[in-house]
């Protein structure tokens, strides 16, 4: 009998951050800590490596405290329109874009479980952007 262990995305992220710290030097050890945002996307060899890094980057670029901070639409994160994810206006999207390009390369190479953004394609009406639970999103208009 064999078992397959599937790790949660949070566990994967914590593991990546721990390994990044300890390889680059842990705080208090006298060594410098490697910045987790310094990633060469082309060095990522599998979806298992990519997903936690991409999810961490999404978390960073979507963080907000007010709706006024939000407004960069992240293309190709849904089938389009108001289902695409939204980032902060001041967020640098270059790493996210490079990670998404690598995601596509890995998927074309036959990798499984790459990060996909599956959404419905109904394009709900939105009135600008919102900050909900600390993350940028659309300010969806409710139909009565």
C-alpha positions, 0 to 999 in steps of 0.5 A: 500500500502506498500513500501520497502526501500533498502539502498545503500551499502555506506549508510549502511557503513556510518551507521555502522561506525557512530554506531561504533563510537558512541557506543565506544565513539565519537572523542572529547568525552573523550571516546575511539573510537572502531576500526572498524576492530575489529570485531568478524565475528561470532557475525554477525547475518545477511547479512545486518550486514555482507555486509557493513563490508565485503565491507569496509574490501575489500576497505582497503585491495585493496587500492593502489597507485602503481601496485607494491603494488598489488598481493594477489589474493583473492580466491573465489571472482569469478569463478576463474582465472583472475576474482578473486579480488586482494589485496595489497601484505602487506594486512593481509587477516585474517579478510577478510577470516573470513568474507568470511567464515561467509558469507558462513555460513549465506548463508547456513543458508538461509539468502538472499542478502549475498555478492556474487561475480558474474563475467563472467568466461572468464579468460582474459589474464593478465600481472601481476597486476595494481592499477586502481583508487586506487584499486588493480586489474589485468593488463589485456592485450588488444587484438588488 
